[in-house]
Amino acid sequence: MSNRRIAPSLQRGPRLADEAYGLILGQLISLQLPPGARITVDELARQFGISQTPIREALGRLISDGL
């Protein structure tokens, strides 16, 4: 028998951009972000406690989804 260790498989959670997408979409649906509201990357990043890059990705996806 070998002494070789087998590394456990990594379990990855949702990407931050996917999580940010869901959070922003939830705010849009619940009207926490009302129609016509100004949305800033900085403000959302602070609110969600994540960096600006996943916020930008999420907003880009929302735009491409027609939101």
HELIX and SHEET records of a PDB file:
HELIX    1   1 LEU A   16  ILE A   29  1                                  14    
HELIX    2   2 VAL A   41  PHE A   48  1                                   8    
HELIX    3   3 GLN A   52  SER A   64  1                                  13    
END                                                                             
